[in-house]
Amino acid sequence: MSRNIKLKIEYNGSDYSGWQYQPKQKTVQGEIERAIKKVISKKATLYVAGRTDAGVHARGQVANFRTESKLTPSKLRDALNFYLPNDILIVSAHEVPIDFHARYDAIYRHYCYNIAGERSAFDNDRTWLVRASLNRAALERAADYIIGDHDFASFCVSSSLKENNHCLIYHSRWISNKKCLSYEITADRFLHTMIRSLVGLMIEFARGAITFKRFKEIFHGGDHSALPRIAPALGLCLVEVEY
């Protein structure tokens, strides 16, 4: 009898060509599917909540796969972790209804982008180093402007544009602590490179390189090539997927 197993996954994406399986490339999906085959002796396909790009991290990625294995979810988790590299961890495993789908059943996804003002020996693969002086009021103004339902065609590479490029942003804000400045964003969906493109544009506005008028022109212009900067992947992390 087929069962559906839901996994919560944590990974450091620094050494991976993204989530999605690619022949002859090291990917997170490829590593986990390889581990699944070792555990259940059969190939399984993972369905994921959000395909992260090369270099992007996750603390709360969600994926599911179907299996006829009789191993309990906790034993599946432990066995998978035995075969997985140290930079990928199955945090939890649960049996879910057979029609559950990690991508299509997700209500929203929550990401965080981290920026550091100084170098760190420990966090340099998880934060974008920005030495420029940033106007916090400008960052907050830009973050507030993003909230709501908008067409985000400007923030998606042209090859990945959809027929509908609208996303509903529930939450958008900048927070800071002693070590870093973080941007938090929650939406029903995200386009390819969307968050990194948004962060890059906000940073340009906050450091005074563009006016707010120009920020809005680029935001609504639908031209990805007009973006003055795209933030690097290393600062981005998928924090949580809500169902």
Protein Blocks (a to p, Z undefined) as FASTA:
>chain_A
ZZdddddddddfklpgbjbdcehiacfklmmmmmmmmmnopacddddfbdcdehiacfkb
ccddddfbfbdfklmmmmmmmmpcfkbccfbacdddfkbcfklmpmbdcddddddfbdcf
klmmmcccdfbdcdfklmmmmmmmmgccddfklmgcfklpcfblcdcdfbdcddddfkbc
cdddddfbdcehklmmmmmmmmmmmnopacfklmmmmmmnopaklpmbdcdfklpccfbd
cZZ
